């Protein structure tokens, strides 16, 4: 299992889904709190929805590792509990409404994990 302790997640890329009217965005600072939690400083969404974290090690959306509900508007200090995993890279995905196909989400961000120890 990849040790998330003392690591920093850096924004590697910001991609937008194909939903026409949805608009989900992220703030720039992100940190990994410990081996089973990730914290995103800011997530904005036009509608209430879900933030999902996926294993993105292969460059594709892999295993769903954790989710948290989002309120419409600005969500600060969003903490997502993660299932135990061995991911080297993660993708944070904003769904406005229900969980669905990640490629149809309102916004997503690839997180490049780098060891800070």
DOFIBA-598648 format. One record per residue (C-alpha): residue in one letter; x, y, z. Coordinates in pm, whole numbers, padded with zeros to 5 digits, always signed. Layout:
% DOFIBA-598648
AXYZ/...
***
This chain:
% DOFIBA-598648
X+00000+00000+00000/X+00132+00346-00089/X+00209+00544+00226/X+00014+00871+00209/X+00160+00999+00540/X+00371+01311+00495/X+00287+01348+00130/X+00168+01640-00070/X-00075+01622-00357/X+00006+01866-00635/X-00238+01962-00905/X-00106+01797-01219/X-00393+01880-01453/X-00745+02015-01450/X-00993+01861-01690/X-01355+01941-01747/X-01625+01686-01821/X-01865+01712-02108/X-02174+01818-01910/X-02302+02125-02093/X-02446+02336-01812/X-02262+02200-01510/X-01961+02384-01375/X-01750+02226-01101/X-01407+02367-01015/X-01127+02317-00763/X-00902+02550-00567/X-00527+02521-00622/X-00399+02396-00285/X-00449+02032-00198/X-00293+01823+00076/X-00309+01463+00190/X-00380+01452+00564/X-00289+01088+00635/X-00298+00747+00473/X-00679+00721+00467/X-00791+01082+00412/X-00746+01347+00145/X-00832+01714+00196/X-00915+01956-00084/X-00908+02319+00023/X-01184+02436-00212/X-01443+02270-00435/X-01707+02482-00611/X-02021+02346-00771/X-02341+02499-00910/X-02557+02219-00767/X-02540+01985-00469/X-02355+01668-00561/X-02071+01432-00481/X-01692+01453-00481/X-01537+01116-00568/X-01172+01011-00549/X-01053+00747-00799/X-00727+00559-00847/X-00576+00725-01157/X-00240+00543-01158/X-00289+00399-01509/X-00409+00730-01657/X-00769+00601-01656/X-01035+00620-01387/X-00983+00304-01182/X-01118+00193-00846/X-01346+00433-00657/X-01159+00503-00331/X-01393+00743-00149/X-01679+00990-00177/X-01824+01285+00013/X-02139+01494-00042/X-02105+01852-00170/X-02333+02150-00114/X-02412+02392-00396/X-02160+02677-00396/X-01817+02687-00231/X-01718+02386-00020/X-01403+02455+00185/X-01172+02205+00353/X-01344+01907+00192/X-01225+01589+00364/X-01270+01259+00179/X-01211+00932+00368/X-01033+00681+00143/X-01048+00303+00133/X-00706+00135+00180/X-00529+00143-00156/X-00198+00137-00340/X-00267+00427-00578/X+00028+00628-00710/X-00197+00895-00865/X-00552+01003-00786/X-00833+01183-00965/X-01082+01401-00780/X-01415+01412-00967/X-01709+01648-00912/X-02057+01515-00982/X-02345+01759-00976/X-02628+01532-00871/X-02579+01156-00861/X-02261+00950-00904/X-02220+00844-01269/X-01952+00789-01533/X-01644+01000-01441/X-01600+01114-01802/X-01943+01281-01780/X-01872+01467-01452/X-01884+01845-01428/X-01514+01868-01346/X-01214+01663-01246/X-00856+01711-01137/X-00561+01473-01150/X-00358+01463-00829/X+00011+01374-00859/X+00128+01224-00531/X+00485+01309-00428/X+00655+01179-00114/X+00763+01460+00121/X+00962+01246+00365/
***
